[in-house]
Amino acid sequence: MKSFMMTGPHRLAMRRLLEWCDEAALVHWEQETEQLPDWQEAHRRLQAEGRRSKVNHPSAAHQSFQIRPLQTGRQS
């Protein structure tokens, strides 16, 4: 994960995070298996164990650390 964070498009985008985003958060955990977590588990972990990233223009949701769950499926 650190290799991904420090190189390529992620690193370039992170340079602009403060201005581009009004919400940003991260969470780190050790996965006991090689199976990737589903979106619901990732959301649960982010909300329960995560932390906000600094942004210059935070939304109300960012300030209260309320992360909306990902809506899966086709959006109109």
ROBAMAR-722915 format. One record per atom (N, C-alpha, C): atom name; residue in one letter; y, z, x; residue number from 1; chain. Coordinates in pm, whole numbers, plus 50000, padded with zeros to 5 digits. Layout:
(node CA A (Y Z X) NUM A),
...
***
This chain:
(node N M (49882 50000 50082) 1 A),
(node CA M (50000 50000 50000) 1 A),
(node C M (50125 50000 50087) 1 A),
(node N K (50123 50078 50196) 2 A),
(node CA K (50240 50080 50283) 2 A),
(node C K (50268 49942 50342) 2 A),
(node N S (50163 49869 50376) 3 A),
(node CA S (50184 49734 50430) 3 A),
(node C S (50254 49646 50328) 3 A),
(node N F (50215 49655 50203) 4 A),
(node CA F (50280 49578 50097) 4 A),
(node C F (50425 49621 50082) 4 A),
(node N M (50451 49751 50083) 5 A),
(node CA M (50586 49803 50062) 5 A),
(node C M (50684 49757 50170) 5 A),
(node N M (50638 49747 50291) 6 A),
(node CA M (50727 49723 50404) 6 A),
(node C M (50744 49576 50442) 6 A),
(node N T (50676 49486 50374) 7 A),
(node CA T (50684 49346 50412) 7 A),
(node C T (50709 49257 50291) 7 A),
(node N G (50744 49135 50319) 8 A),
(node CA G (50752 49031 50217) 8 A),
(node C G (50852 49054 50107) 8 A),
(node N P (50823 48999 49990) 9 A),
(node CA P (50915 49004 49877) 9 A),
(node C P (50952 49146 49833) 9 A),
(node N H (50858 49239 49841) 10 A),
(node CA H (50888 49377 49799) 10 A),
(node C H (50999 49436 49886) 10 A),
(node N R (50989 49418 50013) 11 A),
(node CA R (51092 49472 50104) 11 A),
(node C R (51228 49409 50076) 11 A),
(node N L (51231 49278 50054) 12 A),
(node CA L (51356 49210 50024) 12 A),
(node C L (51417 49260 49892) 12 A),
(node N A (51334 49278 49791) 13 A),
(node CA A (51383 49326 49662) 13 A),
(node C A (51433 49469 49671) 13 A),
(node N M (51368 49552 49749) 14 A),
(node CA M (51408 49691 49760) 14 A),
(node C M (51549 49707 49819) 14 A),
(node N R (51591 49612 49898) 15 A),
(node CA R (51727 49617 49953) 15 A),
(node C R (51833 49608 49843) 15 A),
(node N R (51797 49548 49731) 16 A),
(node CA R (51891 49528 49620) 16 A),
(node C R (51867 49623 49503) 16 A),
(node N L (51769 49711 49514) 17 A),
(node CA L (51731 49799 49404) 17 A),
(node C L (51849 49877 49347) 17 A),
(node N L (51931 49935 49432) 18 A),
(node CA L (52042 50018 49385) 18 A),
(node C L (52133 49944 49287) 18 A),
(node N E (52157 49817 49311) 19 A),
(node CA E (52247 49739 49225) 19 A),
(node C E (52175 49664 49114) 19 A),
(node N W (52057 49614 49142) 20 A),
(node CA W (51986 49532 49044) 20 A),
(node C W (51927 49611 48929) 20 A),
(node N C (51883 49732 48956) 21 A),
(node CA C (51805 49807 48858) 21 A),
(node C C (51886 49920 48795) 21 A),
(node N D (51856 49946 48667) 22 A),
(node CA D (51910 50066 48603) 22 A),
(node C D (51799 50167 48578) 22 A),
(node N E (51676 50128 48609) 23 A),
(node CA E (51560 50217 48601) 23 A),
(node C E (51464 50179 48714) 23 A),
(node N A (51412 50279 48783) 24 A),
(node CA A (51311 50255 48887) 24 A),
(node C A (51241 50387 48914) 24 A),
(node N A (51112 50380 48935) 25 A),
(node CA A (51034 50500 48961) 25 A),
(node C A (50911 50463 49043) 25 A),
(node N L (50850 50565 49101) 26 A),
(node CA L (50727 50543 49177) 26 A),
(node C L (50639 50666 49167) 26 A),
(node N V (50513 50643 49195) 27 A),
(node CA V (50416 50752 49200) 27 A),
(node C V (50312 50716 49305) 27 A),
(node N H (50260 50816 49371) 28 A),
(node CA H (50154 50795 49471) 28 A),
(node C H (50038 50885 49436) 28 A),
(node N W (49918 50828 49440) 29 A),
(node CA W (49799 50910 49422) 29 A),
(node C W (49682 50844 49493) 29 A),
(node N E (49583 50926 49521) 30 A),
(node CA E (49459 50878 49582) 30 A),
(node C E (49364 50841 49470) 30 A),
(node N Q (49313 50721 49473) 31 A),
(node CA Q (49218 50673 49373) 31 A),
(node C Q (49078 50707 49423) 31 A),
(node N E (49000 50776 49343) 32 A),
(node CA E (48867 50820 49386) 32 A),
(node C E (48765 50706 49395) 32 A),
(node N T (48791 50599 49323) 33 A),
(node CA T (48701 50484 49327) 33 A),
(node C T (48781 50361 49368) 33 A),
(node N E (48711 50251 49394) 34 A),
(node CA E (48779 50126 49428) 34 A),
(node C E (48828 50053 49303) 34 A),
(node N Q (48788 50101 49188) 35 A),
(node CA Q (48830 50038 49063) 35 A),
(node C Q (48979 50064 49039) 35 A),
(node N L (49051 49959 49005) 36 A),
(node CA L (49193 49974 48978) 36 A),
(node C L (49215 50049 48847) 36 A),
(node N P (49319 50130 48839) 37 A),
(node CA P (49347 50199 48713) 37 A),
(node C P (49400 50100 48609) 37 A),
(node N D (49379 50130 48482) 38 A),
(node CA D (49437 50044 48379) 38 A),
(node C D (49585 50081 48361) 38 A),
(node N W (49657 50001 48283) 39 A),
(node CA W (49801 50023 48265) 39 A),
(node C W (49830 50158 48199) 39 A),
(node N Q (49744 50202 48109) 40 A),
(node CA Q (49767 50330 48043) 40 A),
(node C Q (49758 50445 48142) 40 A),
(node N E (49661 50440 48232) 41 A),
(node CA E (49646 50544 48334) 41 A),
(node C E (49763 50540 48432) 41 A),
(node N A (49805 50421 48472) 42 A),
(node CA A (49920 50410 48562) 42 A),
(node C A (50045 50468 48496) 42 A),
(node N H (50067 50440 48369) 43 A),
(node CA H (50182 50494 48297) 43 A),
(node C H (50173 50646 48289) 43 A),
(node N R (50056 50697 48254) 44 A),
(node CA R (50038 50842 48243) 44 A),
(node C R (50071 50910 48376) 44 A),
(node N R (50019 50855 48485) 45 A),
(node CA R (50044 50912 48617) 45 A),
(node C R (50192 50903 48655) 45 A),
(node N L (50252 50789 48627) 46 A),
(node CA L (50393 50772 48661) 46 A),
(node C L (50479 50873 48586) 46 A),
(node N Q (50453 50891 48457) 47 A),
(node CA Q (50532 50984 48378) 47 A),
(node C Q (50505 51129 48420) 47 A),
(node N A (50381 51162 48449) 48 A),
(node CA A (50345 51302 48480) 48 A),
(node C A (50373 51341 48625) 48 A),
(node N E (50351 51248 48719) 49 A),
(node CA E (50356 51283 48861) 49 A),
(node C E (50460 51205 48940) 49 A),
(node N G (50526 51111 48875) 50 A),
(node CA G (50616 51022 48946) 50 A),
(node C G (50753 51083 48971) 50 A),
(node N R (50835 51003 49037) 51 A),
(node CA R (50973 51044 49060) 51 A),
(node C R (51064 50922 49045) 51 A),
(node N R (51187 50950 49008) 52 A),
(node CA R (51285 50844 48993) 52 A),
(node C R (51331 50796 49130) 52 A),
(node N S (51359 50667 49138) 53 A),
(node CA S (51426 50612 49255) 53 A),
(node C S (51575 50616 49228) 53 A),
(node N K (51652 50619 49333) 54 A),
(node CA K (51797 50619 49317) 54 A),
(node C K (51843 50480 49273) 54 A),
(node N V (51929 50476 49172) 55 A),
(node CA V (51993 50353 49127) 55 A),
(node C V (52141 50385 49103) 55 A),
(node N N (52228 50288 49122) 56 A),
(node CA N (52371 50312 49108) 56 A),
(node C N (52419 50320 48963) 56 A),
(node N H (52346 50256 48873) 57 A),
(node CA H (52389 50252 48733) 57 A),
(node C H (52271 50292 48643) 57 A),
(node N P (52231 50420 48645) 58 A),
(node CA P (52110 50461 48571) 58 A),
(node C P (52128 50456 48420) 58 A),
(node N S (52023 50411 48353) 59 A),
(node CA S (52019 50412 48207) 59 A),
(node C S (51995 50556 48159) 59 A),
(node N A (52012 50578 48029) 60 A),
(node CA A (51983 50710 47972) 60 A),
(node C A (51835 50745 47991) 60 A),
(node N A (51747 50646 47975) 61 A),
(node CA A (51603 50670 47994) 61 A),
(node C A (51574 50710 48139) 61 A),
(node N H (51641 50647 48233) 62 A),
(node CA H (51621 50681 48374) 62 A),
(node C H (51667 50825 48401) 62 A),
(node N Q (51783 50861 48347) 63 A),
(node CA Q (51836 50994 48369) 63 A),
(node C Q (51746 51103 48312) 63 A),
(node N S (51680 51075 48198) 64 A),
(node CA S (51590 51174 48138) 64 A),
(node C S (51444 51153 48180) 64 A),
(node N F (51420 51056 48267) 65 A),
(node CA F (51287 51019 48317) 65 A),
(node C F (51189 50994 48203) 65 A),
(node N Q (51230 50911 48111) 66 A),
(node CA Q (51145 50867 48001) 66 A),
(node C Q (51104 50723 48028) 66 A),
(node N I (50978 50703 48054) 67 A),
(node CA I (50926 50571 48089) 67 A),
(node C I (50849 50516 47971) 67 A),
(node N R (50897 50406 47916) 68 A),
(node CA R (50827 50345 47803) 68 A),
(node C R (50693 50288 47850) 68 A),
(node N P (50589 50304 47769) 69 A),
(node CA P (50460 50244 47807) 69 A),
(node C P (50469 50092 47804) 69 A),
(node N L (50392 50029 47888) 70 A),
(node CA L (50384 49883 47891) 70 A),
(node C L (50322 49835 47761) 70 A),
(node N Q (50384 49738 47700) 71 A),
(node CA Q (50326 49678 47581) 71 A),
(node C Q (50243 49558 47625) 71 A),
(node N T (50114 49568 47605) 72 A),
(node CA T (50026 49459 47646) 72 A),
(node C T (50015 49359 47533) 72 A),
(node N G (49970 49242 47567) 73 A),
(node CA G (49956 49138 47466) 73 A),
(node C G (50074 49042 47472) 73 A),
(node N R (50069 48944 47388) 74 A),
(node CA R (50171 48839 47388) 74 A),
(node C R (50297 48889 47320) 74 A),
(node N Q (50411 48863 47380) 75 A),
(node CA Q (50540 48904 47325) 75 A),
(node C Q (50609 48781 47268) 75 A),
(node N S (50678 48798 47155) 76 A),
(node CA S (50749 48684 47098) 76 A),
(node C S (50893 48681 47140) 76 A),
***
